[in-house]
Amino acid sequence: MPEKAPAGQLPRSVDIICDNDLVDLCKPGDRVQIVGNYRCLPGKQGGYTTGTFKTVLIANNIMQLSKEANLAISHDDVTMCKKLAKNNPCKNIFELLAKSLAPSIHGNEYIKKAILCLLLGGVEKILPNGTRLRGDINVLLIGDPSVAKSQLLRYVLCTAPRAIPTTGRGSSGVGLTAAVTVDQETGERRLEAGAMVLADRGVICIDEFDKMSDIDRTAIHEVMEQGRITIAKAGIHASLNARCSVLAAANPVYGRYDQYKTPMENIGLQDSLLSRFDLLFVVLDIIDSDQDHIISDHVVRMHRYRSPLEQDGEALSLGSKLDMLTTKNPDDVATEETQSQVYQKYDPLLHGQTRSKNDQILTIQFMRKYIHIARCMKPKLTEEASTVIAEEYSRLRSEDMVESDVARTQPVTARTLETLIRLSTAHAKARLSKNVESEDARAAIELVQFAYFKRVLEKEKRKRRRHDSDASEAADEIEENKQAKRSKRAKRTDSGEVDPYEYDSDEYIEQATRITRSQKSSTHTESHSTETEHPESSVSETTTVPQTATATITQKRLAVFKSSLNKLFQERRVQNIPKTEVIDYLNTTLSLNFTSDEINAAINTMTDANQIMAVEDLIFLI
């Protein structure tokens, strides 16, 4: 294998000669193990034998080492997967599978759900007129450094049946699609498959996506939408299949995400490329002491953990030396016990307080089998799900008029409608269902709403600068008046008409009155402009007394309101809840008899504490 080459040396290449039944057993990009006879052939040049000899391998046996070829699924595995999907409700099985993706990475629940949908995929359809509707799901992760974007890509490489890794700077548009090369012996031109062609029916992971040039990024437009590559170079006209899902990770334009700018300004990619991504997630490195403490404890525990099979003082594995002496598959190292194990065992040292003993996480071997079985399902779209998706699509198109401080991360086009259908189909595949129900559509809508909209913060420095400029103008005016007064006194002193120590009271009083009036008018215009710019703040300041008199709540009732609201969010497992449902839950279900003033006061208190966010009768849990 290339990664097992000796330290400091490049991997070597050798020509393989296959005949009879060994022909077409593998294709470019496959990892194979070949047994054969190593021979040397004399080289010829101009009809004469040269002194250089060419080495070849005459193959006798070829065995594929890819994850897809080694995936042996028995009847018991299928029964176990069906039992797992049947015993868990709709949301629980999807949450379990998403939580089992990259368990070493803390948080990022929605991103893990999107990657799970990417691995499961939608349903590909070919219409009678030859039009192909792709079922591949493309995801783009963009955000600050050190938020585990690359680690999520590495986990997909280990989980997906077929995955090809590449980077933005280390790959070109030709290397991703296809290239035309010249054969050294015959001189004929031939096609060389690129990374996306090798990842057909699989996943291609592109790291540092923003480091690619615009010309190279344009080359993958056709692949992401049509699923094929059309080549017309050097007399070669061909069409290659590249039906792969794209998982890309990138950094913002400014290195770190600027929350005071819109997502389009931070991303810096073309709309034609962004519309081809089904989901775009903005991952931020937010400073939170509690969250940082949990992450640091999680990382330290992973570094302290040692495998039970690891020996003391073990520096390097001997597998790289011994693999050449055996014909056994080097990747098939799992025993029968680990193959049949469904859940990971709880380890107090490794998991600690971040995971309880009752939390269940699937093993990576079982995840591969479950994903392989779920990908074979082809659920059909029901009428209820179609109605929910159509209504949500029309609402997303008119979302610009709702809130001014919320911006879209990518344009909402007709491809968004297909995105909702693909995500709903992937959610139905996770349940091993034959039909796409309305709950699958709602889960897809929740995922799209989280990925499509990002709140933009407003800077508060402009208001302070306006006050500072007004104060400086008033100070300059007073200073100019003082200088004018001094010049008048000096002139009178020179002429001898007025004593320099004599005070002109009438003139001074008139000038002081004029300055006072100008200050009052500037203060009045400043307060008037502040009220017109911020009418809500002015109204709240004028109505502070009656609000405190009517809308108040005790600390005990506030604690009851917080616990009840958290319980409601845990039961519903949604991102937002309407205010009317919260009132019905408190007064009807729990019979707590909260008044409207108490509810408004509690919501205002929790909003000021950054615990919830209330937007148009919708309550979001922060």
Helices and strands as residue ranges (DSSP letters): G 2-4, E 15-17, G 20-22, E 32-45, E 48-64, H 67-70, H 75-87, H 90-100, H 109-120, E 125-126, E 132-133, E 139-143, H 149-159, E 163-167, H 173-176, E 178-182, E 189-193, H 195-198, E 203-207, G 209-211, H 214-218, H 221-226, E 228-233, E 236-241, E 245-250, H 263-267, H 271-274, E 279-283, H 289-304, H 319-322, G 323-325, H 336-340, H 348-351, G 352-354, H 364-375, E 380-381, H 383-397, G 399-401, E 406-408, H 414-430, E 435-436, H 438-452, E 453-455, H 461-495, H 505-533, H 535-542, H 544-550, H 555-572, E 576-578, H 579-584, I 585-589, H 596-608, E 612-615, E 618-621
